[in-house]
């Protein structure tokens, strides 16, 4: 398998994992809260890493390479806390404002990652690859945009409730992606993703404790959806970390995984009977075309 194909598969894994996690989150956030969902999903997600670790180290006989030195561990703690901050800022922004207005801003982080990686960090990119990436980014924006909501909100965007929280989430997400890509390059992707996920989860619990939020779950049926969120999140982080650690195609992994709205929209239409906007359907098709272009060019 070529490095580009690995990057494409990693991006698709991130897209499906995060998209499914967001779909299942629809069932939990309104019931127990966003921070509580993030914290408990992190517990199940951490457990879901164990089969991957066992497979890698027992079946494939790969050595168990723990991070070495204080700086490595400090880096993992830092990236775990930083990723938790992305979720907390994004959830806070979406809770205050219109998702239709704010989501395109947040979705743009993948485009900034691709742009910075290609222009300033020396990522190799052919004309064909750039064409495919541009098409994918256009599709992500189309899927995220709601032109009717934008027309209704004619005043200055910075006055939109939740705007600054989403800006913070977008900047941190871009920084996290670029930094995590460099941090895990050439390292044990599964082990590093596992420990990062644990520290992200601990940060969510610490934040809930500081805000004195109740972590009790009074509806037993909700646990199934919480577990599914965690498992899907694990799939996403495993996929993108493998992509970042074993290839140089940061932009490919970031942009394809950044299309996580696509599976959420499709599943919501099929199972929740939610209406899909025409622009979202077009955006989905454009994203699929862009991925195909990357594979063929």
Order of alpha helices (4+ residues) and beta strands (2+ residues): alpha-alpha-alpha-alpha-alpha-alpha-alpha-alpha-alpha-alpha-alpha-alpha-alpha-alpha
